[in-house]
Amino acid sequence: MTLPAAWNLTGHTALVTGAGSPTGIGFASARSLGHLGAAVAITGTTARIHDRVDELRELGINARGFVARLETAALAGELGAALAVASVVPNILVNNAGMVAVDDAEMLSG
């Protein structure tokens, strides 16, 4: 299928955060961007992100994975440093990280 020029992401690199779940929005976004031609750098909070990288690569998508937590500026800076060391320069961002679990005690005290 030939894509309109605006949809062709060849030569672009997407950073997709929160892509560790095989059924989540982050991984689906990374897969879609990869199918459009973008290289993808994906993050997750655990080593399972490397399983997602393997799945993307099996689809022919150029993918790199990074275990990263992003709750603070310092942690986000660590991801930035890791991207720089790996020579990954994203020009597309899917800022998907941000799931929060709250229990009743936190809700009552907050």
Biopython code that builds the backbone (N, CA, C, O; Angstrom):
import numpy as np
from Bio.PDB.StructureBuilder import StructureBuilder

atoms = [
    (1, "MET", "N", (0.843, -1.176, 0.000)),
    (1, "MET", "CA", (0.000, 0.000, 0.000)),
    (1, "MET", "C", (0.891, 1.242, 0.000)),
    (1, "MET", "O", (1.852, 1.319, 0.765)),
    (2, "THR", "N", (0.579, 2.194, -0.840)),
    (2, "THR", "CA", (1.310, 3.447, -0.884)),
    (2, "THR", "C", (0.627, 4.449, 0.035)),
    (2, "THR", "O", (-0.579, 4.676, -0.058)),
    (3, "LEU", "N", (1.412, 5.040, 0.917)),
    (3, "LEU", "CA", (0.875, 6.004, 1.866)),
    (3, "LEU", "C", (1.032, 7.420, 1.334)),
    (3, "LEU", "O", (1.973, 7.699, 0.592)),
    (4, "PRO", "N", (0.123, 8.319, 1.703)),
    (4, "PRO", "CA", (0.341, 9.726, 1.380)),
    (4, "PRO", "C", (1.639, 10.186, 2.037)),
    (4, "PRO", "O", (2.013, 9.668, 3.089)),
    (5, "ALA", "N", (2.320, 11.134, 1.441)),
    (5, "ALA", "CA", (3.614, 11.591, 1.945)),
    (5, "ALA", "C", (3.552, 11.993, 3.420)),
    (5, "ALA", "O", (4.498, 11.742, 4.167)),
    (6, "ALA", "N", (2.467, 12.602, 3.837)),
    (6, "ALA", "CA", (2.345, 13.047, 5.225)),
    (6, "ALA", "C", (2.306, 11.882, 6.214)),
    (6, "ALA", "O", (2.598, 12.064, 7.396)),
    (7, "TRP", "N", (1.950, 10.696, 5.743)),
    (7, "TRP", "CA", (1.861, 9.523, 6.610)),
    (7, "TRP", "C", (3.138, 8.690, 6.599)),
    (7, "TRP", "O", (3.285, 7.773, 7.408)),
    (8, "ASN", "N", (4.048, 8.993, 5.704)),
    (8, "ASN", "CA", (5.289, 8.238, 5.603)),
    (8, "ASN", "C", (6.276, 8.761, 6.637)),
    (8, "ASN", "O", (6.735, 9.899, 6.536)),
    (9, "LEU", "N", (6.602, 7.948, 7.622)),
    (9, "LEU", "CA", (7.478, 8.371, 8.716)),
    (9, "LEU", "C", (8.896, 7.837, 8.576)),
    (9, "LEU", "O", (9.667, 7.856, 9.535)),
    (10, "THR", "N", (9.238, 7.364, 7.395)),
    (10, "THR", "CA", (10.593, 6.901, 7.149)),
    (10, "THR", "C", (11.572, 8.032, 7.457)),
    (10, "THR", "O", (11.368, 9.172, 7.040)),
    (11, "GLY", "N", (12.624, 7.709, 8.181)),
    (11, "GLY", "CA", (13.615, 8.711, 8.555)),
    (11, "GLY", "C", (13.318, 9.404, 9.875)),
    (11, "GLY", "O", (14.122, 10.206, 10.351)),
    (12, "HIS", "N", (12.181, 9.101, 10.464)),
    (12, "HIS", "CA", (11.812, 9.681, 11.755)),
    (12, "HIS", "C", (12.032, 8.643, 12.859)),
    (12, "HIS", "O", (12.048, 7.438, 12.610)),
    (13, "THR", "N", (12.198, 9.143, 14.068)),
    (13, "THR", "CA", (12.332, 8.271, 15.236)),
    (13, "THR", "C", (11.317, 8.697, 16.275)),
    (13, "THR", "O", (11.258, 9.866, 16.655)),
    (14, "ALA", "N", (10.518, 7.749, 16.734)),
    (14, "ALA", "CA", (9.493, 8.010, 17.735)),
    (14, "ALA", "C", (9.936, 7.465, 19.090)),
    (14, "ALA", "O", (10.442, 6.347, 19.186)),
    (15, "LEU", "N", (9.742, 8.263, 20.127)),
    (15, "LEU", "CA", (9.916, 7.808, 21.501)),
    (15, "LEU", "C", (8.521, 7.593, 22.061)),
    (15, "LEU", "O", (7.715, 8.523, 22.118)),
    (16, "VAL", "N", (8.240, 6.368, 22.472)),
    (16, "VAL", "CA", (6.928, 6.022, 23.022)),
    (16, "VAL", "C", (7.139, 5.541, 24.447)),
    (16, "VAL", "O", (7.757, 4.501, 24.675)),
    (17, "THR", "N", (6.620, 6.303, 25.407)),
    (17, "THR", "CA", (6.745, 5.902, 26.800)),
    (17, "THR", "C", (5.565, 5.019, 27.183)),
    (17, "THR", "O", (4.514, 5.051, 26.542)),
    (18, "GLY", "N", (5.751, 4.236, 28.229)),
    (18, "GLY", "CA", (4.667, 3.392, 28.713)),
    (18, "GLY", "C", (4.246, 2.317, 27.734)),
    (18, "GLY", "O", (3.054, 2.086, 27.534)),
    (19, "ALA", "N", (5.230, 1.649, 27.114)),
    (19, "ALA", "CA", (4.928, 0.658, 26.091)),
    (19, "ALA", "C", (5.208, -0.776, 26.540)),
    (19, "ALA", "O", (5.378, -1.659, 25.699)),
    (20, "GLY", "N", (5.257, -1.019, 27.833)),
    (20, "GLY", "CA", (5.619, -2.340, 28.327)),
    (20, "GLY", "C", (4.545, -3.401, 28.223)),
    (20, "GLY", "O", (4.858, -4.587, 28.117)),
    (21, "SER", "N", (3.290, -2.999, 28.250)),
    (21, "SER", "CA", (2.203, -3.970, 28.189)),
    (21, "SER", "C", (1.948, -4.393, 26.744)),
    (21, "SER", "O", (1.875, -3.543, 25.857)),
    (22, "PRO", "N", (1.814, -5.689, 26.501)),
    (22, "PRO", "CA", (1.563, -6.141, 25.126)),
    (22, "PRO", "C", (0.185, -5.733, 24.610)),
    (22, "PRO", "O", (-0.059, -5.790, 23.405)),
    (23, "THR", "N", (-0.720, -5.321, 25.500)),
    (23, "THR", "CA", (-2.082, -4.961, 25.093)),
    (23, "THR", "C", (-2.392, -3.490, 25.317)),
    (23, "THR", "O", (-3.548, -3.079, 25.209)),
    (24, "GLY", "N", (-1.377, -2.690, 25.628)),
    (24, "GLY", "CA", (-1.625, -1.302, 25.967)),
    (24, "GLY", "C", (-1.539, -0.333, 24.802)),
    (24, "GLY", "O", (-1.139, -0.692, 23.695)),
    (25, "ILE", "N", (-1.925, 0.901, 25.080)),
    (25, "ILE", "CA", (-1.919, 1.974, 24.094)),
    (25, "ILE", "C", (-0.497, 2.291, 23.637)),
    (25, "ILE", "O", (-0.278, 2.545, 22.453)),
    (26, "GLY", "N", (0.474, 2.280, 24.554)),
    (26, "GLY", "CA", (1.853, 2.605, 24.185)),
    (26, "GLY", "C", (2.418, 1.644, 23.161)),
    (26, "GLY", "O", (3.008, 2.064, 22.165)),
    (27, "PHE", "N", (2.240, 0.359, 23.402)),
    (27, "PHE", "CA", (2.764, -0.636, 22.466)),
    (27, "PHE", "C", (2.026, -0.563, 21.134)),
    (27, "PHE", "O", (2.646, -0.695, 20.078)),
    (28, "ALA", "N", (0.719, -0.355, 21.169)),
    (28, "ALA", "CA", (-0.052, -0.217, 19.925)),
    (28, "ALA", "C", (0.415, 1.008, 19.143)),
    (28, "ALA", "O", (0.497, 0.969, 17.915)),
    (29, "SER", "N", (0.717, 2.083, 19.842)),
    (29, "SER", "CA", (1.216, 3.293, 19.186)),
    (29, "SER", "C", (2.564, 3.030, 18.534)),
    (29, "SER", "O", (2.796, 3.431, 17.394)),
    (30, "ALA", "N", (3.449, 2.356, 19.254)),
    (30, "ALA", "CA", (4.780, 2.050, 18.717)),
    (30, "ALA", "C", (4.665, 1.165, 17.482)),
    (30, "ALA", "O", (5.362, 1.387, 16.492)),
    (31, "ARG", "N", (3.807, 0.182, 17.533)),
    (31, "ARG", "CA", (3.605, -0.718, 16.397)),
    (31, "ARG", "C", (3.074, 0.061, 15.188)),
    (31, "ARG", "O", (3.545, -0.136, 14.068)),
    (32, "SER", "N", (2.103, 0.936, 15.410)),
    (32, "SER", "CA", (1.536, 1.721, 14.313)),
    (32, "SER", "C", (2.572, 2.668, 13.713)),
    (32, "SER", "O", (2.680, 2.773, 12.491)),
    (33, "LEU", "N", (3.325, 3.351, 14.553)),
    (33, "LEU", "CA", (4.362, 4.259, 14.051)),
    (33, "LEU", "C", (5.428, 3.488, 13.281)),
    (33, "LEU", "O", (5.922, 3.957, 12.255)),
    (34, "GLY", "N", (5.776, 2.313, 13.774)),
    (34, "GLY", "CA", (6.747, 1.477, 13.080)),
    (34, "GLY", "C", (6.244, 1.019, 11.729)),
    (34, "GLY", "O", (7.002, 0.988, 10.759)),
    (35, "HIS", "N", (4.974, 0.663, 11.655)),
    (35, "HIS", "CA", (4.396, 0.257, 10.372)),
    (35, "HIS", "C", (4.373, 1.415, 9.379)),
    (35, "HIS", "O", (4.375, 1.196, 8.168)),
    (36, "LEU", "N", (4.351, 2.648, 9.891)),
    (36, "LEU", "CA", (4.385, 3.827, 9.028)),
    (36, "LEU", "C", (5.816, 4.209, 8.637)),
    (36, "LEU", "O", (6.028, 5.170, 7.898)),
    (37, "GLY", "N", (6.794, 3.449, 9.140)),
    (37, "GLY", "CA", (8.175, 3.654, 8.726)),
    (37, "GLY", "C", (9.099, 4.245, 9.759)),
    (37, "GLY", "O", (10.305, 4.315, 9.524)),
    (38, "ALA", "N", (8.582, 4.674, 10.900)),
    (38, "ALA", "CA", (9.430, 5.274, 11.924)),
    (38, "ALA", "C", (10.235, 4.204, 12.658)),
    (38, "ALA", "O", (9.759, 3.087, 12.863)),
    (39, "ALA", "N", (11.447, 4.554, 13.046)),
    (39, "ALA", "CA", (12.168, 3.766, 14.039)),
    (39, "ALA", "C", (11.512, 4.109, 15.371)),
    (39, "ALA", "O", (11.053, 5.235, 15.558)),
    (40, "VAL", "N", (11.461, 3.159, 16.298)),
    (40, "VAL", "CA", (10.814, 3.438, 17.574)),
    (40, "VAL", "C", (11.742, 3.107, 18.737)),
    (40, "VAL", "O", (12.427, 2.084, 18.747)),
    (41, "ALA", "N", (11.738, 3.998, 19.704)),
    (41, "ALA", "CA", (12.389, 3.768, 20.988)),
    (41, "ALA", "C", (11.259, 3.703, 21.996)),
    (41, "ALA", "O", (10.482, 4.650, 22.119)),
    (42, "ILE", "N", (11.157, 2.596, 22.719)),
    (42, "ILE", "CA", (10.045, 2.414, 23.645)),
    (42, "ILE", "C", (10.564, 2.275, 25.061)),
    (42, "ILE", "O", (11.661, 1.768, 25.294)),
    (43, "THR", "N", (9.745, 2.740, 26.012)),
    (43, "THR", "CA", (10.115, 2.615, 27.413)),
    (43, "THR", "C", (9.042, 1.865, 28.178)),
    (43, "THR", "O", (7.867, 1.856, 27.811)),
    (44, "GLY", "N", (9.484, 1.244, 29.243)),
    (44, "GLY", "CA", (8.621, 0.585, 30.202)),
    (44, "GLY", "C", (9.359, 0.560, 31.524)),
    (44, "GLY", "O", (10.564, 0.807, 31.574)),
    (45, "THR", "N", (8.652, 0.266, 32.576)),
    (45, "THR", "CA", (9.266, 0.312, 33.904)),
    (45, "THR", "C", (9.977, -0.975, 34.296)),
    (45, "THR", "O", (10.647, -1.028, 35.327)),
    (46, "THR", "N", (9.832, -2.019, 33.469)),
    (46, "THR", "CA", (10.490, -3.287, 33.782)),
    (46, "THR", "C", (11.174, -3.844, 32.538)),
    (46, "THR", "O", (11.019, -3.318, 31.436)),
    (47, "ALA", "N", (11.920, -4.899, 32.733)),
    (47, "ALA", "CA", (12.653, -5.534, 31.637)),
    (47, "ALA", "C", (11.731, -6.158, 30.594)),
    (47, "ALA", "O", (12.203, -6.561, 29.531)),
    (48, "ARG", "N", (10.431, -6.248, 30.868)),
    (48, "ARG", "CA", (9.522, -6.794, 29.854)),
    (48, "ARG", "C", (9.501, -5.921, 28.603)),
    (48, "ARG", "O", (9.009, -6.354, 27.561)),
    (49, "ILE", "N", (10.023, -4.708, 28.686)),
    (49, "ILE", "CA", (10.086, -3.847, 27.506)),
    (49, "ILE", "C", (10.902, -4.513, 26.407)),
    (49, "ILE", "O", (10.660, -4.276, 25.224)),
    (50, "HIS", "N", (11.859, -5.338, 26.788)),
    (50, "HIS", "CA", (12.687, -6.018, 25.791)),
    (50, "HIS", "C", (11.888, -7.084, 25.034)),
    (50, "HIS", "O", (12.197, -7.388, 23.881)),
    (51, "ASP", "N", (10.867, -7.650, 25.677)),
    (51, "ASP", "CA", (9.965, -8.568, 24.968)),
    (51, "ASP", "C", (9.192, -7.809, 23.894)),
    (51, "ASP", "O", (8.981, -8.324, 22.797)),
    (52, "ARG", "N", (8.765, -6.571, 24.213)),
    (52, "ARG", "CA", (8.045, -5.755, 23.229)),
    (52, "ARG", "C", (8.960, -5.395, 22.065)),
    (52, "ARG", "O", (8.524, -5.379, 20.914)),
    (53, "VAL", "N", (10.233, -5.103, 22.361)),
    (53, "VAL", "CA", (11.199, -4.805, 21.298)),
    (53, "VAL", "C", (11.312, -6.012, 20.369)),
    (53, "VAL", "O", (11.284, -5.861, 19.147)),
    (54, "ASP", "N", (11.440, -7.203, 20.943)),
    (54, "ASP", "CA", (11.538, -8.413, 20.122)),
    (54, "ASP", "C", (10.312, -8.571, 19.221)),
    (54, "ASP", "O", (10.438, -8.926, 18.049)),
    (55, "GLU", "N", (9.122, -8.304, 19.778)),
    (55, "GLU", "CA", (7.895, -8.423, 18.991)),
    (55, "GLU", "C", (7.883, -7.424, 17.838)),
    (55, "GLU", "O", (7.482, -7.765, 16.725)),
    (56, "LEU", "N", (8.318, -6.197, 18.095)),
    (56, "LEU", "CA", (8.371, -5.191, 17.034)),
    (56, "LEU", "C", (9.377, -5.580, 15.963)),
    (56, "LEU", "O", (9.106, -5.444, 14.770)),
    (57, "ARG", "N", (10.526, -6.060, 16.384)),
    (57, "ARG", "CA", (11.543, -6.457, 15.415)),
    (57, "ARG", "C", (11.066, -7.625, 14.551)),
    (57, "ARG", "O", (11.400, -7.699, 13.369)),
    (58, "GLU", "N", (10.292, -8.533, 15.134)),
    (58, "GLU", "CA", (9.733, -9.650, 14.345)),
    (58, "GLU", "C", (8.807, -9.139, 13.245)),
    (58, "GLU", "O", (8.611, -9.807, 12.230)),
    (59, "LEU", "N", (8.244, -7.959, 13.450)),
    (59, "LEU", "CA", (7.380, -7.335, 12.448)),
    (59, "LEU", "C", (8.172, -6.499, 11.442)),
    (59, "LEU", "O", (7.597, -5.879, 10.547)),
    (60, "GLY", "N", (9.496, -6.490, 11.598)),
    (60, "GLY", "CA", (10.340, -5.720, 10.697)),
    (60, "GLY", "C", (10.518, -4.262, 11.098)),
    (60, "GLY", "O", (10.971, -3.446, 10.296)),
    (61, "ILE", "N", (10.168, -3.937, 12.323)),
    (61, "ILE", "CA", (10.260, -2.564, 12.811)),
    (61, "ILE", "C", (11.596, -2.358, 13.516)),
    (61, "ILE", "O", (12.003, -3.183, 14.334)),
    (62, "ASN", "N", (12.271, -1.268, 13.204)),
    (62, "ASN", "CA", (13.514, -0.890, 13.855)),
    (62, "ASN", "C", (13.166, -0.380, 15.252)),
    (62, "ASN", "O", (12.611, 0.710, 15.392)),
    (63, "ALA", "N", (13.487, -1.159, 16.285)),
    (63, "ALA", "CA", (13.058, -0.837, 17.647)),
    (63, "ALA", "C", (14.199, -0.955, 18.636)),
    (63, "ALA", "O", (15.070, -1.816, 18.512)),
    (64, "ARG", "N", (14.174, -0.065, 19.627)),
    (64, "ARG", "CA", (15.098, -0.102, 20.769)),
    (64, "ARG", "C", (14.255, 0.040, 22.028)),
    (64, "ARG", "O", (13.232, 0.724, 22.013)),
    (65, "GLY", "N", (14.670, -0.595, 23.111)),
    (65, "GLY", "CA", (13.923, -0.516, 24.363)),
    (65, "GLY", "C", (14.764, 0.018, 25.494)),
    (65, "GLY", "O", (15.973, -0.205, 25.552)),
    (66, "PHE", "N", (14.103, 0.734, 26.401)),
    (66, "PHE", "CA", (14.776, 1.322, 27.549)),
    (66, "PHE", "C", (13.905, 1.132, 28.782)),
    (66, "PHE", "O", (12.731, 1.504, 28.792)),
    (67, "VAL", "N", (14.492, 0.548, 29.819)),
    (67, "VAL", "CA", (13.798, 0.468, 31.098)),
    (67, "VAL", "C", (13.945, 1.838, 31.736)),
    (67, "VAL", "O", (15.059, 2.312, 31.960)),
    (68, "ALA", "N", (12.815, 2.473, 32.028)),
    (68, "ALA", "CA", (12.866, 3.829, 32.557)),
    (68, "ALA", "C", (11.639, 4.129, 33.400)),
    (68, "ALA", "O", (10.521, 3.741, 33.062)),
    (69, "ARG", "N", (11.866, 4.813, 34.483)),
    (69, "ARG", "CA", (10.787, 5.389, 35.289)),
    (69, "ARG", "C", (10.833, 6.882, 35.019)),
    (69, "ARG", "O", (11.912, 7.444, 34.835)),
    (70, "LEU", "N", (9.695, 7.520, 34.994)),
    (70, "LEU", "CA", (9.643, 8.920, 34.566)),
    (70, "LEU", "C", (8.886, 9.816, 35.544)),
    (70, "LEU", "O", (8.357, 10.854, 35.145)),
    (71, "GLU", "N", (8.827, 9.431, 36.815)),
    (71, "GLU", "CA", (8.039, 10.186, 37.784)),
    (71, "GLU", "C", (8.634, 11.539, 38.155)),
    (71, "GLU", "O", (7.912, 12.421, 38.619)),
    (72, "THR", "N", (9.923, 11.715, 37.960)),
    (72, "THR", "CA", (10.568, 12.974, 38.330)),
    (72, "THR", "C", (11.415, 13.488, 37.175)),
    (72, "THR", "O", (11.732, 12.751, 36.241)),
    (73, "ALA", "N", (11.772, 14.754, 37.254)),
    (73, "ALA", "CA", (12.635, 15.341, 36.226)),
    (73, "ALA", "C", (13.980, 14.619, 36.182)),
    (73, "ALA", "O", (14.544, 14.419, 35.106)),
    (74, "ALA", "N", (14.490, 14.232, 37.344)),
    (74, "ALA", "CA", (15.784, 13.537, 37.386)),
    (74, "ALA", "C", (15.698, 12.186, 36.660)),
    (74, "ALA", "O", (16.609, 11.825, 35.915)),
    (75, "LEU", "N", (14.618, 11.452, 36.873)),
    (75, "LEU", "CA", (14.457, 10.165, 36.200)),
    (75, "LEU", "C", (14.278, 10.352, 34.694)),
    (75, "LEU", "O", (14.820, 9.580, 33.903)),
    (76, "ALA", "N", (13.526, 11.364, 34.300)),
    (76, "ALA", "CA", (13.382, 11.659, 32.867)),
    (76, "ALA", "C", (14.732, 12.025, 32.269)),
    (76, "ALA", "O", (15.030, 11.669, 31.129)),
    (77, "GLY", "N", (15.552, 12.740, 33.047)),
    (77, "GLY", "CA", (16.896, 13.081, 32.594)),
    (77, "GLY", "C", (17.756, 11.847, 32.381)),
    (77, "GLY", "O", (18.576, 11.808, 31.464)),
    (78, "GLU", "N", (17.572, 10.844, 33.219)),
    (78, "GLU", "CA", (18.306, 9.587, 33.043)),
    (78, "GLU", "C", (17.934, 8.929, 31.718)),
    (78, "GLU", "O", (18.797, 8.382, 31.031)),
    (79, "LEU", "N", (16.665, 8.978, 31.361)),
    (79, "LEU", "CA", (16.251, 8.440, 30.065)),
    (79, "LEU", "C", (16.898, 9.244, 28.946)),
    (79, "LEU", "O", (17.398, 8.675, 27.975)),
    (80, "GLY", "N", (16.888, 10.554, 29.081)),
    (80, "GLY", "CA", (17.528, 11.397, 28.070)),
    (80, "GLY", "C", (18.989, 11.050, 27.887)),
    (80, "GLY", "O", (19.483, 11.000, 26.761)),
    (81, "ALA", "N", (19.683, 10.811, 28.985)),
    (81, "ALA", "CA", (21.098, 10.437, 28.912)),
    (81, "ALA", "C", (21.268, 9.078, 28.233)),
    (81, "ALA", "O", (22.178, 8.896, 27.424)),
    (82, "ALA", "N", (20.399, 8.131, 28.559)),
    (82, "ALA", "CA", (20.475, 6.797, 27.936)),
    (82, "ALA", "C", (20.207, 6.884, 26.433)),
    (82, "ALA", "O", (20.858, 6.198, 25.645)),
    (83, "LEU", "N", (19.257, 7.720, 26.038)),
    (83, "LEU", "CA", (18.986, 7.911, 24.615)),
    (83, "LEU", "C", (20.203, 8.501, 23.910)),
    (83, "LEU", "O", (20.550, 8.086, 22.804)),
    (84, "ALA", "N", (20.847, 9.471, 24.555)),
    (84, "ALA", "CA", (22.030, 10.103, 23.957)),
    (84, "ALA", "C", (23.164, 9.101, 23.798)),
    (84, "ALA", "O", (23.828, 9.079, 22.761)),
    (85, "VAL", "N", (23.395, 8.271, 24.809)),
    (85, "VAL", "CA", (24.454, 7.259, 24.733)),
    (85, "VAL", "C", (24.175, 6.293, 23.581)),
    (85, "VAL", "O", (25.101, 5.844, 22.904)),
    (86, "ALA", "N", (22.902, 5.975, 23.363)),
    (86, "ALA", "CA", (22.521, 5.040, 22.301)),
    (86, "ALA", "C", (22.358, 5.736, 20.942)),
    (86, "ALA", "O", (21.971, 5.104, 19.959)),
    (87, "SER", "N", (22.655, 7.035, 20.895)),
    (87, "SER", "CA", (22.506, 7.833, 19.660)),
    (87, "SER", "C", (21.085, 7.789, 19.105)),
    (87, "SER", "O", (20.882, 7.743, 17.891)),
    (88, "VAL", "N", (20.114, 7.803, 20.002)),
    (88, "VAL", "CA", (18.705, 7.843, 19.611)),
    (88, "VAL", "C", (18.226, 9.281, 19.772)),
    (88, "VAL", "O", (18.238, 9.833, 20.872)),
    (89, "VAL", "N", (17.802, 9.882, 18.655)),
    (89, "VAL", "CA", (17.344, 11.270, 18.667)),
    (89, "VAL", "C", (15.907, 11.296, 18.151)),
    (89, "VAL", "O", (15.674, 11.376, 16.945)),
    (90, "PRO", "N", (14.947, 11.229, 19.074)),
    (90, "PRO", "CA", (13.555, 11.186, 18.630)),
    (90, "PRO", "C", (13.069, 12.548, 18.131)),
    (90, "PRO", "O", (13.459, 13.592, 18.653)),
    (91, "ASN", "N", (12.213, 12.513, 17.112)),
    (91, "ASN", "CA", (11.544, 13.735, 16.680)),
    (91, "ASN", "C", (10.022, 13.564, 16.703)),
    (91, "ASN", "O", (9.280, 14.418, 16.218)),
    (92, "ILE", "N", (9.577, 12.449, 17.274)),
    (92, "ILE", "CA", (8.162, 12.184, 17.535)),
    (92, "ILE", "C", (8.090, 11.697, 18.979)),
    (92, "ILE", "O", (8.909, 10.881, 19.402)),
    (93, "LEU", "N", (7.113, 12.194, 19.736)),
    (93, "LEU", "CA", (6.933, 11.749, 21.116)),
    (93, "LEU", "C", (5.497, 11.319, 21.338)),
    (93, "LEU", "O", (4.556, 12.045, 21.020)),
    (94, "VAL", "N", (5.345, 10.111, 21.897)),
    (94, "VAL", "CA", (4.057, 9.666, 22.419)),
    (94, "VAL", "C", (4.269, 9.535, 23.923)),
    (94, "VAL", "O", (4.844, 8.558, 24.401)),
    (95, "ASN", "N", (3.795, 10.537, 24.658)),
    (95, "ASN", "CA", (3.982, 10.588, 26.103)),
    (95, "ASN", "C", (2.848, 9.823, 26.765)),
    (95, "ASN", "O", (1.881, 10.410, 27.252)),
    (96, "ASN", "N", (2.984, 8.501, 26.773)),
    (96, "ASN", "CA", (1.926, 7.615, 27.219)),
    (96, "ASN", "C", (2.095, 7.169, 28.673)),
    (96, "ASN", "O", (1.151, 6.633, 29.255)),
    (97, "ALA", "N", (3.250, 7.371, 29.267)),
    (97, "ALA", "CA", (3.479, 6.924, 30.648)),
    (97, "ALA", "C", (2.575, 7.714, 31.587)),
    (97, "ALA", "O", (2.285, 8.885, 31.344)),
    (98, "GLY", "N", (2.135, 7.064, 32.660)),
    (98, "GLY", "CA", (1.394, 7.813, 33.646)),
    (98, "GLY", "C", (0.327, 7.066, 34.394)),
    (98, "GLY", "O", (-0.513, 7.701, 35.030)),
    (99, "MET", "N", (0.313, 5.739, 34.353)),
    (99, "MET", "CA", (-0.683, 4.983, 35.100)),
    (99, "MET", "C", (-0.446, 5.153, 36.595)),
    (99, "MET", "O", (0.686, 5.052, 37.070)),
    (100, "VAL", "N", (-1.507, 5.407, 37.317)),
    (100, "VAL", "CA", (-1.410, 5.599, 38.757)),
    (100, "VAL", "C", (-2.374, 4.642, 39.443)),
    (100, "VAL", "O", (-3.541, 4.544, 39.065)),
    (101, "ALA", "N", (-1.882, 3.946, 40.441)),
    (101, "ALA", "CA", (-2.746, 3.086, 41.247)),
    (101, "ALA", "C", (-2.959, 3.767, 42.595)),
    (101, "ALA", "O", (-2.001, 4.180, 43.248)),
    (102, "VAL", "N", (-4.188, 3.879, 42.995)),
    (102, "VAL", "CA", (-4.517, 4.539, 44.257)),
    (102, "VAL", "C", (-5.397, 3.590, 45.070)),
    (102, "VAL", "O", (-6.361, 3.022, 44.558)),
    (103, "ASP", "N", (-5.040, 3.431, 46.358)),
    (103, "ASP", "CA", (-5.907, 2.615, 47.208)),
    (103, "ASP", "C", (-6.793, 3.524, 48.063)),
    (103, "ASP", "O", (-6.612, 4.742, 48.060)),
    (104, "ASP", "N", (-7.729, 2.954, 48.780)),
    (104, "ASP", "CA", (-8.675, 3.733, 49.569)),
    (104, "ASP", "C", (-7.988, 4.589, 50.622)),
    (104, "ASP", "O", (-8.422, 5.715, 50.869)),
    (105, "ALA", "N", (-6.926, 4.089, 51.249)),
    (105, "ALA", "CA", (-6.235, 4.849, 52.294)),
    (105, "ALA", "C", (-5.659, 6.134, 51.710)),
    (105, "ALA", "O", (-5.744, 7.191, 52.335)),
    (106, "GLU", "N", (-5.080, 6.054, 50.531)),
    (106, "GLU", "CA", (-4.515, 7.243, 49.889)),
    (106, "GLU", "C", (-5.612, 8.234, 49.535)),
    (106, "GLU", "O", (-5.431, 9.444, 49.670)),
    (107, "MET", "N", (-6.738, 7.726, 49.085)),
    (107, "MET", "CA", (-7.843, 8.604, 48.698)),
    (107, "MET", "C", (-8.373, 9.337, 49.921)),
    (107, "MET", "O", (-8.702, 10.519, 49.829)),
    (108, "LEU", "N", (-8.464, 8.663, 51.061)),
    (108, "LEU", "CA", (-9.000, 9.290, 52.263)),
    (108, "LEU", "C", (-8.041, 10.303, 52.866)),
    (108, "LEU", "O", (-8.477, 11.303, 53.436)),
    (109, "SER", "N", (-6.735, 10.057, 52.746)),
    (109, "SER", "CA", (-5.777, 10.971, 53.353)),
    (109, "SER", "C", (-5.396, 12.112, 52.432)),
    (109, "SER", "O", (-4.874, 13.127, 52.892)),
    (110, "GLY", "N", (-5.651, 11.961, 51.113)),
    (110, "GLY", "CA", (-5.230, 12.953, 50.139)),
    (110, "GLY", "C", (-6.182, 14.063, 50.050)),
    (110, "GLY", "O", (-5.975, 14.992, 49.270)),
]
sb = StructureBuilder()
sb.init_structure("model")
sb.init_model(0)
sb.init_chain("A")
sb.init_seg("    ")
for serial, (resi, resn, name, xyz) in enumerate(atoms, 1):
    if name == "N":
        sb.init_residue(resn, " ", resi, " ")
    sb.init_atom(name, np.array(xyz, "f"), 0.0, 1.0, " ", f" {name:<3s}", serial, name[0])
structure = sb.get_structure()
